[in-house]
Amino acid sequence: MDVHSLRHHIILVCMFLIFLMVSFSCFCVPVKAAYGPLFESSTSFGGSQDNVAYSIIKTSDGGCALAGYTRSYGAGGSDMWLLKIAPNTSSLQWSETYGGLQDDVARCAVQTSDGGYALAGYTSSFGAGGTDMWLVKTDSNGTMLWNATYGGLLDDGANSVIQTNDGGYLLAGYVNSSDGAGQSTWLVKTDSAGNMIWSQTLPGQEANSMVQTSDGGYALATAYPNAFGLVKVDSVGNIQWNQTYAGPSDEATTESVIKTSDGGYALAGWTMTNSTGSRGAWLIKSDSSGNVMWSQTYPGLGVYSLIQTSDGNYAMTGDRACLLITDPSGGILWNETYDSVTEPQEWFTRAYSLVEMSSDNFALAGASNTFGQGGLYVDLTMVTLKTDVTPPTITVLSPENSTYVSSSVPLTFYSNQPVQWMGYAVDNGLNVTITGNTTLPQLPDGFHNITVYATDPAFNTGASNTVYFGSFAVDTVPVDVSIQSKQNSTFNTNSVLLNFTVNKPVSWAAYSLDGQTNTTANQSITLTGLTPGTHTLTVYAADKLGLVGASNTISFTVANNQIPEFPNTGILTPILAIALIISSALAILQKKRRSLTRALFQKKLWCSHYG
């Protein structure tokens, strides 16, 4: 392969990797720090065949219930499956299946006013033919009380059910006409025993979700090939208004509708671009008449369920068990996936429904599959987020950046908010858990540092500034001073040499003669000008921590008949040198004078002789 071919190959590989990262990493990083992760868990239910949950509801006991289908258990084919989850856990309390030899599926469930459950979906085992809408009513333990089917010879089914204010039920879904008109939205109203009171065919291919409105009517999210639909009907199913919203890409399907706190509506679903196969989420906010107030698209993953949270935000779930939370204007507050996917071709996980169990606590239900590991499993994901993401501020009062002379150093600090855990680390070591202010244990001599940590009830952990103990050395032993000079001796001179030793480095040393004021000294010094008589002497020294030690007090005597002191040799030496130089010069001068006299005398004799 030549250089150009190799370069081209590398570019293609890099482009492919970038495509994978862009298409696969959506919904993975929070856009704003409005929420933070606190807890998550995932639990699977089912056997070796396919098992799927399409609906999750919060139950009156604080737990939840899931509805869908199972092929692992039941009478045959796929059976409706209802699973009850214990409060505050992901543990299964009980489960029940409903169905015959053919395929029977629950698409939605509600808890009824008597504490039981109503499940709606379709059945192939019972009814007029094809698939029929199927409504199953159970008691609080999941035992079937009665069931009813609705439909004709072709395929009909329910995607949503609510218990109406009169104690009856309303089912929304689809119907296929035998006259060749195709599939349409179908709305069926029953009494409390499941007997049909009326039905209406409405615009759209099917209704995937509905809500009861304050005026006694209903609003339905209807599906089109490339549009979202919202139809409002009165209490008997007559259309009051109908809105469609053209999709932003090749395909768009409405999956969920909710009544918002301001009296309007919000719709959510998925979109897809056929040329790339890329999916996305679409959220529409409308007023009470279905007029668009704003809409937002979120590329990457489709969504199937929408709720308004207790704090007025919107939460959605869908592909890859994503949890997408927005503010009231559609701005992203949190987006994360909970399928633990590392290779997209190896996994399938989709959450079809979610519920807010309590503030910032969400339960997601759907299905998951590991490639090559059997069929689908019902997947229940519990996610707890936190809106408080600010860690506590910790201020250390003691120790300070100073020197301590005790091995017991107090640790004193405070936090600006309540905390549930506290600890400290000395010299960057492991955390030591404490319950409040304490005393640090025995520390070795040397320099130290300490950092205090605390975790608040929202599991935000804060750290104090690291405090450095300047020249921290734990030492409580004073300096040992020992005088080496002769003791209890008599000196025939008024100058006495003082020598002493210390056992560690000192910051100063001094002596006190006869109890007088200290005089600074080094370890070898001559005491001068001493008066005759007996004297006492004590030497003091302080180490670098200020600990002062004292020698034993010694005594010595200066005699009265002192030997005269020899002059100071420091002055005498130059005087003697000068005298020697002068003496030498005089001797030389005297010698020259004698030589000159002798010469003059000899000259005089010579002159007198030869005249």
C-alpha positions as MATLAB code, in Angstrom:
seq = 'MDVHSLRHHIILVCMFLIFLMVSFSCFCVPVKAAYGPLFESSTSFGGSQDNVAYSIIKTSDGGCALAGYTRSYGAGGSDMWLLKIAPNTSSLQWSETYGGLQDDVARCAVQTSDGGYALAGYTSSFGAGGTDMWLVKTDSNGTMLWNATYGGLLDDGANSVIQTNDGGYLLAGYVNSSDGAGQSTWLVKTDSAGNMIWSQTLPGQEANSMVQTSDGGYALATAYPNAFGLVKVDSVGNIQWNQTYAGPSDEATTESVIKTSDGGYALAGWTMTNSTGSRGAWLIKSDSSGNVMWSQTYPGLGVYSLIQTSDGNYAMTGDRACLLITDPSGGILWNETYDSVTEPQEWFTRAYSLVEMSSDNFALAGASNTFGQGGLYVDLTMVTLKTDVTPPTITVLSPENSTYVSSSVPLTFYSNQPVQWMGYAVDNGLNVTITGNTTLPQLPDGFHNITVYATDPAFNTGASNTVYFGSFAVDTVPVDVSIQSKQNSTFNTNSVLLNFTVNKPVSWAAYSLDGQTNTTANQSITLTGLTPGTHTLTVYAADKLGLVGASNTISFTVANNQIPEFPNTGILTPILAIALIISSALAILQKKRRSLTRALFQKKLWCSHYG';
ca = [
       0.000    0.000    0.000;
       1.506    3.375   -1.040;
       1.530    6.467    1.186;
      -1.498    8.078   -0.465;
      -3.592    4.901   -0.183;
      -2.592    4.513    3.449;
      -3.526    8.121    4.196;
      -6.887    7.654    2.473;
      -7.505    4.470    4.469;
      -6.724    6.228    7.773;
      -9.062    9.111    6.902;
     -11.915    6.677    6.167;
     -11.341    4.832    9.437;
     -11.300    8.104   11.410;
     -14.511    9.278    9.712;
     -16.189    5.984   10.571;
     -15.094    6.226   14.217;
     -16.358    9.805   14.440;
     -19.710    8.691   12.998;
     -19.973    5.937   15.602;
     -19.109    8.293   18.441;
     -21.606   10.927   17.312;
     -24.459    8.507   16.667;
     -23.839    6.370   19.719;
     -22.974    8.927   22.382;
     -26.190   10.959   22.341;
     -28.049   11.175   25.649;
     -24.935   10.315   27.633;
     -23.788   13.577   29.218;
     -25.915   15.982   31.242;
     -26.251   19.293   29.406;
     -26.839   21.326   32.535;
     -25.910   20.686   36.132;
     -29.541   20.945   37.253;
     -29.554   17.282   38.269;
     -26.904   14.902   39.442;
     -26.728   11.089   39.644;
     -27.504    9.548   43.004;
     -28.654    5.947   42.549;
     -29.634    3.565   39.795;
     -30.493   -0.121   39.556;
     -31.790   -2.463   36.879;
     -33.764   -5.653   37.438;
     -34.850   -8.189   34.815;
     -37.830  -10.527   34.882;
     -38.746  -13.365   32.536;
     -37.692  -16.701   31.149;
     -35.947  -17.941   28.039;
     -38.531  -16.514   25.619;
     -39.521  -12.905   24.927;
     -40.884  -10.826   27.805;
     -41.787   -7.137   27.450;
     -43.304   -4.438   29.688;
     -45.203   -1.647   27.898;
     -46.652    0.097   30.926;
     -45.643    0.988   34.479;
     -47.856    2.628   37.105;
     -47.317    3.735   40.674;
     -49.539    1.780   43.059;
     -51.347    2.986   46.153;
     -48.984    1.126   48.503;
     -45.949    3.023   47.201;
     -44.796    0.233   44.916;
     -45.424   -0.140   41.206;
     -46.974   -2.520   38.683;
     -45.800   -3.462   35.198;
     -47.955   -4.733   32.350;
     -46.950   -6.311   29.031;
     -46.580   -9.845   27.808;
     -44.589  -13.003   28.353;
     -43.820  -15.951   26.111;
     -42.004  -17.733   28.921;
     -45.073  -18.398   31.064;
     -48.835  -18.768   30.615;
     -51.242  -20.762   28.442;
     -49.432  -20.464   25.106;
     -48.196  -17.989   22.531;
     -47.765  -14.701   24.382;
     -49.917  -13.984   27.439;
     -50.766  -10.701   29.113;
     -48.417  -10.328   32.090;
     -48.994   -8.242   35.215;
     -46.116   -7.887   37.696;
     -46.433   -6.263   41.120;
     -43.254   -4.721   42.574;
     -42.860   -4.203   46.329;
     -42.597   -0.642   47.699;
     -39.116    0.933   47.875;
     -37.520   -2.059   46.143;
     -37.235   -3.797   42.810;
     -38.464   -7.072   44.301;
     -41.317   -8.956   42.673;
     -44.289   -9.454   45.002;
     -46.366  -11.473   42.578;
     -47.161  -11.845   38.884;
     -50.143  -13.163   36.910;
     -50.672  -14.136   33.271;
     -53.876  -13.862   31.243;
     -54.523  -15.390   27.846;
     -55.169  -18.421   25.694;
     -53.244  -20.451   23.166;
     -52.616  -17.514   20.811;
     -50.933  -14.124   21.310;
     -52.384  -11.873   23.992;
     -50.683   -8.602   24.953;
     -51.270   -5.816   27.487;
     -50.270   -2.371   26.228;
     -51.496   -0.328   29.197;
     -52.619   -0.743   32.805;
     -54.252    1.395   35.505;
     -54.942    0.821   39.157;
     -58.677    1.049   39.705;
     -60.559    2.768   42.483;
     -61.174   -0.560   44.272;
     -57.415   -1.272   44.508;
     -57.434   -3.748   41.623;
     -56.120   -3.328   38.104;
     -57.452   -2.898   34.566;
     -55.289   -4.035   31.644;
     -55.968   -3.174   28.012;
     -54.376   -4.486   24.839;
     -55.304   -7.095   22.300;
     -56.067  -10.789   22.135;
     -55.776  -13.370   19.391;
     -57.122  -16.129   21.607;
     -60.597  -14.665   22.093;
     -63.022  -12.360   20.281;
     -64.553  -12.012   16.842;
     -61.442  -12.629   14.733;
     -57.990  -11.331   13.952;
     -57.035   -9.460   17.092;
     -59.630   -7.759   19.282;
     -59.381   -5.043   21.895;
     -59.161   -6.823   25.225;
     -59.971   -5.399   28.657;
     -59.077   -7.464   31.731;
     -60.180   -6.495   35.251;
     -58.411   -7.990   38.318;
     -58.539   -7.659   42.060;
     -55.665   -6.229   44.132;
     -53.787   -9.531   43.975;
     -54.005   -9.857   40.201;
     -56.790  -12.457   40.133;
     -59.003  -11.938   37.059;
     -62.534  -10.753   37.917;
     -63.845  -10.390   34.357;
     -62.711   -9.627   30.810;
     -64.282   -8.255   27.629;
     -63.319   -8.075   23.956;
     -64.261   -5.405   21.371;
     -63.734   -5.612   17.618;
     -64.548   -7.214   14.316;
     -63.034   -9.733   11.990;
     -59.824   -7.783   11.357;
     -57.126   -6.569   13.687;
     -58.247   -4.229   16.471;
     -56.438   -3.329   19.639;
     -56.084   -0.943   22.555;
     -52.950    1.053   23.376;
     -54.327    3.071   26.286;
     -56.948    2.744   29.029;
     -58.213    5.017   31.783;
     -60.846    4.618   34.441;
     -63.366    7.368   33.854;
     -65.024    9.556   36.453;
     -68.206    7.442   36.311;
     -66.336    4.261   37.270;
     -66.304    2.879   33.741;
     -63.397    2.592   31.333;
     -62.267    4.269   28.135;
     -60.035    2.375   25.718;
     -58.147    4.058   22.886;
     -56.386    2.276   20.078;
     -57.114    1.236   16.515;
     -59.699   -0.489   14.389;
     -59.432   -1.988   10.910;
     -62.511   -1.634    8.772;
     -63.803   -4.548    6.763;
     -64.893   -2.143    4.006;
     -61.300   -1.534    2.985;
     -61.046    1.925    4.512;
     -57.926    0.870    6.394;
     -56.921    1.467    9.976;
     -58.305    4.329   12.065;
     -58.213    5.608   15.628;
     -60.852    3.896   17.758;
     -62.300    5.037   21.071;
     -64.455    2.643   23.140;
     -66.380    3.617   26.313;
     -67.588    0.938   28.736;
     -69.406    0.804   32.023;
     -67.798   -0.483   35.249;
     -68.413   -4.091   34.174;
     -66.833   -3.703   30.732;
     -70.038   -3.467   28.739;
     -69.611   -1.154   25.730;
     -71.629    2.067   26.003;
     -70.424    3.753   22.817;
     -67.499    3.825   20.392;
     -66.142    6.432   18.008;
     -63.816    6.289   15.007;
     -61.466    9.279   14.943;
     -58.783   10.748   12.629;
     -55.357    9.181   12.612;
     -54.121    5.631   12.270;
     -54.259    4.880   15.981;
     -54.294    6.510   19.412;
     -51.258    5.667   21.509;
     -52.128    7.691   24.612;
     -54.973    9.694   26.123;
     -55.967   11.773   29.140;
     -59.272   12.784   30.668;
     -59.778   16.562   30.660;
     -61.313   18.826   33.293;
     -64.467   19.379   31.175;
     -65.295   15.650   31.204;
     -63.923   15.071   27.713;
     -60.737   13.435   26.513;
     -57.582   14.304   24.577;
     -55.904   11.643   22.448;
     -52.408   11.478   20.936;
     -52.984   10.152   17.423;
     -50.435    8.745   15.011;
     -49.809    9.556   11.353;
     -47.005    8.416    9.022;
     -45.186   11.749    9.320;
     -47.035   13.892   11.825;
     -48.074   14.155   15.410;
     -51.805   14.341   16.057;
     -53.873   15.655   18.961;
     -57.659   15.303   18.946;
     -60.010   16.626   21.615;
     -63.415   14.983   22.110;
     -66.301   15.604   24.496;
     -67.621   13.145   27.060;
     -69.287   10.977   24.402;
     -66.468   11.006   21.862;
     -67.607   13.809   19.567;
     -64.662   15.710   18.062;
     -64.297   19.253   19.410;
     -61.078   20.038   17.588;
     -58.279   18.159   15.815;
     -54.673   19.266   15.345;
     -51.878   17.732   13.317;
     -48.232   18.775   13.477;
     -46.032   18.033   10.468;
     -42.946   16.075   11.415;
     -39.400   17.487   11.177;
     -38.095   14.446    9.270;
     -39.257   11.525    7.112;
     -41.220    9.755    9.849;
     -42.814   10.955   13.073;
     -45.110    9.130   15.499;
     -46.885   10.496   18.569;
     -46.485    8.124   21.503;
     -47.642   10.043   24.570;
     -49.824   12.982   25.614;
     -50.253   14.592   29.033;
     -52.371   17.370   30.471;
     -49.984   20.090   31.688;
     -50.289   22.157   34.844;
     -51.100   25.327   32.860;
     -54.184   23.707   31.261;
     -52.509   22.919   27.952;
     -51.041   19.720   26.570;
     -47.636   18.208   25.828;
     -46.958   15.506   23.253;
     -43.838   13.399   22.770;
     -42.732   10.727   20.352;
     -40.034    9.746   17.923;
     -38.813   10.848   14.518;
     -36.622    9.140   11.941;
     -34.626   10.138    8.874;
     -34.865    7.290    6.411;
     -31.635    8.017    4.524;
     -29.492    7.642    7.653;
     -31.781    5.626    9.920;
     -31.146    8.169   12.684;
     -33.863    8.611   15.255;
     -34.735   11.495   17.515;
     -37.207   12.704   20.119;
     -39.794   15.432   19.537;
     -41.585   17.352   22.288;
     -44.479   19.710   21.511;
     -46.112   22.065   24.024;
     -49.565   23.394   23.128;
     -52.201   25.569   24.716;
     -55.626   24.266   25.757;
     -56.807   24.381   22.106;
     -53.851   22.468   20.711;
     -52.055   25.502   19.277;
     -48.287   25.077   19.383;
     -46.569   27.227   21.992;
     -43.122   25.741   21.347;
     -41.515   22.502   20.186;
     -38.079   20.964   20.642;
     -36.294   18.132   18.900;
     -33.592   16.017   20.553;
     -31.536   14.019   18.048;
     -30.172   10.588   18.874;
     -32.896    8.452   20.446;
     -36.662    8.135   20.163;
     -39.016    8.417   23.157;
     -42.233    6.542   23.961;
     -43.445    7.975   27.255;
     -43.850   11.469   28.700;
     -44.758   12.759   32.173;
     -44.777   16.124   33.892;
     -42.717   15.923   37.070;
     -43.712   17.177   40.478;
     -41.529   20.260   40.007;
     -43.101   21.190   36.664;
     -40.429   19.786   34.370;
     -40.906   17.153   31.652;
     -39.420   13.643   31.747;
     -39.275   11.202   28.820;
     -37.932    7.712   28.222;
     -37.392    5.478   25.191;
     -34.520    3.941   23.251;
     -31.599    2.623   25.310;
     -33.631    3.237   28.485;
     -32.862    6.924   28.178;
     -34.079    9.405   30.756;
     -34.486   12.878   29.254;
     -35.604   15.673   31.563;
     -36.299   19.193   30.364;
     -37.346   22.429   31.989;
     -40.852   23.859   31.319;
     -39.526   25.409   28.098;
     -37.951   22.240   26.742;
     -34.370   23.052   27.720;
     -32.430   19.917   28.643;
     -31.735   19.474   32.335;
     -30.674   15.831   32.290;
     -30.141   13.181   29.622;
     -28.647    9.794   30.291;
     -29.008    6.207   29.138;
     -29.269    3.257   31.500;
     -28.642    0.239   29.314;
     -24.904   -0.167   30.036;
     -24.294   -0.515   26.300;
     -20.708   -0.747   25.083;
     -21.361   -2.076   21.582;
     -24.677   -1.010   20.009;
     -25.013   -4.066   17.795;
     -24.860   -6.389   20.791;
     -27.738   -5.023   22.830;
     -31.362   -4.045   22.601;
     -32.923   -2.055   25.410;
     -36.002    0.136   25.204;
     -38.099    1.687   27.942;
     -41.722    2.130   26.893;
     -43.051    3.770   30.031;
     -41.903    5.728   33.069;
     -43.379    7.017   36.301;
     -42.132    9.391   39.001;
     -42.198    7.379   42.209;
     -41.339   10.428   44.315;
     -39.563   13.709   43.723;
     -36.541   12.992   41.489;
     -37.095    9.217   41.745;
     -38.068    7.532   38.480;
     -38.985    4.000   37.438;
     -38.555    2.967   33.784;
     -40.074   -0.195   32.312;
     -39.439   -1.911   28.994;
     -37.396   -4.739   27.551;
     -33.751   -5.651   27.168;
     -31.746   -8.269   25.337;
     -28.093   -9.270   25.262;
     -27.116  -10.471   21.799;
     -26.994  -14.254   21.747;
     -28.412  -14.567   25.259;
     -32.004  -15.741   24.662;
     -35.000  -13.487   24.161;
     -36.181  -10.211   25.604;
     -36.497   -9.693   29.323;
     -38.783   -7.300   31.143;
     -36.471   -4.563   32.334;
     -37.201   -2.377   35.372;
     -34.773    0.483   35.929;
     -34.906    2.606   39.061;
     -33.188    5.988   38.821;
     -32.771    8.477   41.637;
     -31.442   11.908   40.746;
     -30.578   14.867   42.908;
     -31.347   18.502   42.288;
     -28.987   19.628   45.030;
     -25.566   19.342   43.402;
     -23.733   21.858   45.609;
     -21.255   20.226   48.022;
     -20.910   21.477   51.590;
     -18.287   24.104   52.391;
     -15.961   23.058   55.208;
     -13.866   25.522   57.175;
     -11.021   24.270   59.388;
     -10.368   26.347   62.513;
      -7.677   24.116   64.016;
      -4.977   23.174   63.299;
      -3.664   26.362   61.740;
      -0.544   27.014   59.687;
       1.605   27.146   62.800;
       3.806   25.091   65.096;
       2.440   22.851   67.814;
       4.441   21.624   70.807;
       2.042   18.869   71.818;
       1.384   15.502   70.227;
      -2.352   15.996   70.876;
      -3.443   18.508   68.226;
      -7.125   19.569   68.228;
      -9.133   19.259   64.989;
     -11.928   21.841   64.914;
     -14.054   22.655   61.854;
     -17.573   23.485   60.719;
     -19.797   22.973   57.640;
     -22.220   25.466   56.101;
     -24.969   22.801   55.909;
     -26.030   19.569   57.615;
     -23.910   16.559   56.709;
     -24.318   12.821   57.095;
     -20.648   11.842   57.037;
     -17.388   13.497   58.074;
     -13.781   12.442   57.847;
     -10.218   13.693   57.491;
      -7.000   12.644   55.805;
      -3.547   13.402   57.213;
      -0.590   13.669   54.855;
      -2.753   12.597   51.876;
      -3.486    9.252   53.512;
      -6.732    7.295   53.849;
      -9.864    8.970   55.173;
     -10.591    8.575   58.870;
     -14.301    8.752   59.732;
     -15.251   11.038   62.623;
     -18.485   12.302   64.151;
     -17.387   15.883   64.794;
     -14.535   17.883   66.289;
     -11.835   15.628   67.651;
      -8.179   15.384   68.627;
      -5.657   14.089   66.137;
      -3.772   10.993   67.306;
      -0.039   10.853   68.038;
       1.788   12.346   65.050;
       5.444   11.732   64.258;
       7.940   14.580   64.252;
       7.962   16.447   60.941;
       5.802   18.432   58.577;
       2.123   17.501   58.162;
      -1.009   18.491   56.277;
      -4.684   17.744   56.818;
      -7.870   17.923   54.697;
     -11.384   17.534   56.108;
     -14.226   16.019   54.032;
     -18.007   15.942   54.526;
     -20.962   14.474   52.599;
     -24.439   16.016   52.733;
     -27.765   14.105   52.595;
     -27.774   14.475   48.782;
     -24.402   12.664   48.675;
     -22.469   15.747   47.584;
     -18.985   15.602   49.071;
     -17.039   18.750   49.875;
     -13.427   19.196   50.958;
     -11.807   21.889   53.062;
      -8.690   23.722   52.039;
      -5.623   21.679   52.912;
      -3.993   23.033   56.074;
      -0.212   22.758   56.343;
       1.394   22.656   59.774;
       4.277   25.066   59.043;
       7.208   23.413   60.851;
       5.124   20.866   62.643;
       7.196   18.685   64.964;
       5.800   16.988   68.004;
       8.435   17.477   70.809;
       7.814   18.106   74.508;
      11.371   17.464   75.811;
      13.448   20.609   76.571;
      17.100   21.011   75.596;
      19.639   19.071   77.679;
      22.489   21.511   78.541;
      25.737   20.204   80.053;
      28.656   22.419   81.220;
      32.040   20.885   80.346;
      34.273   23.469   82.096;
      36.027   22.632   85.408;
      33.671   22.892   88.339;
      34.395   23.705   91.996;
      37.881   24.871   91.013;
      40.022   27.917   91.888;
      41.450   30.026   89.066;
      44.462   32.349   89.489;
      43.158   34.607   86.740;
      40.098   36.756   86.204;
      39.447   35.154   82.738;
      37.773   31.739   82.816;
      36.902   29.580   79.758;
      33.260   28.361   79.562;
      32.485   25.244   77.464;
      29.043   23.573   77.284;
      27.159   21.094   75.051;
      23.499   20.677   73.930;
      21.708   17.547   72.699;
      19.875   19.120   69.718;
      19.876   22.246   67.561;
      19.012   25.403   69.479;
      17.692   28.808   68.524;
      19.625   30.619   71.319;
      21.893   30.012   74.311;
      22.905   32.247   77.262;
      24.575   32.093   80.685;
      23.708   33.687   83.982;
      26.613   34.612   86.297;
      25.768   34.865   89.985;
      22.040   34.940   89.162;
      22.308   38.066   87.071;
      20.646   38.802   83.704;
      21.340   36.267   80.944;
      24.181   36.980   78.560;
      24.114   35.464   75.067;
      26.782   32.840   74.580;
      28.069   30.239   72.174;
      29.291   26.828   73.197;
      32.854   28.060   73.884;
      33.372   31.518   75.406;
      35.813   33.195   77.819;
      34.384   34.983   80.814;
      36.571   38.044   81.505;
      36.890   40.699   84.198;
      35.890   38.361   86.981;
      36.287   39.693   90.510;
      38.071   37.674   93.170;
      35.769   35.393   95.107;
      33.333   32.526   94.540;
      30.940   32.662   91.598;
      27.944   30.604   90.370;
      27.125   29.897   86.729;
      24.046   28.466   84.912;
      23.666   27.994   81.136;
      20.263   28.106   79.339;
      19.279   27.089   75.748;
      16.022   26.950   73.731;
      15.216   24.629   70.804;
      13.390   25.632   67.607;
      10.015   24.998   69.241;
      10.853   27.341   72.121;
      11.372   24.611   74.727;
      14.006   25.910   77.206;
      16.485   23.733   79.062;
      18.945   24.667   81.857;
      22.240   23.166   82.954;
      23.137   22.323   86.524;
      24.443   25.381   88.368;
      28.207   25.185   88.978;
      30.512   27.221   91.188;
      34.168   28.293   90.902;
      36.581   30.643   92.687;
      38.838   33.457   91.409;
      41.948   33.825   93.682;
      42.998   37.173   95.338;
      46.769   36.778   94.492;
      46.262   36.580   90.774;
      49.248   36.062   88.466;
      49.726   39.228   86.384;
      48.412   38.702   83.053;
      50.820   38.689   80.168;
      50.161   41.580   77.822;
      47.870   40.867   75.084;
      49.938   39.109   72.431;
      47.663   40.503   69.832;
      49.152   44.005   70.489;
      52.685   42.918   71.542;
      53.536   41.099   68.369;
      53.436   44.105   66.024;
      55.398   46.255   68.578;
      58.207   43.704   68.761;
      58.334   43.507   64.993;
      58.716   47.277   64.685;
      61.464   47.333   67.367;
      63.355   44.597   65.564;
      63.192   46.497   62.294;
      64.471   49.716   63.952;
      67.315   47.804   65.716;
      68.400   46.191   62.458;
      68.404   49.577   60.686;
      70.524   51.190   63.435;
      73.077   48.323   63.286;
      73.422   48.686   59.549;
      73.832   52.485   59.873;
      76.500   52.050   62.577;
      78.461   49.635   60.417;
      78.449   51.995   57.448;
      79.620   54.878   59.692;
      82.617   52.850   60.891;
      83.576   51.936   57.334;
      83.459   55.599   56.239;
      85.628   56.738   59.212;
      88.257   54.101   58.440;
      88.402   55.205   54.800;
      88.868   58.882   55.659;
      91.684   58.037   58.107;
      93.553   55.976   55.529;
      93.287   58.776   52.979;
      94.683   61.299   55.410;
      97.733   59.086   56.100;
      98.387   58.660   52.404;
      98.333   62.372   51.755;
     100.696   63.154   54.631;
     103.145   60.539   53.480;
     103.339   61.551   49.872;
     102.622   65.193   50.553;
];
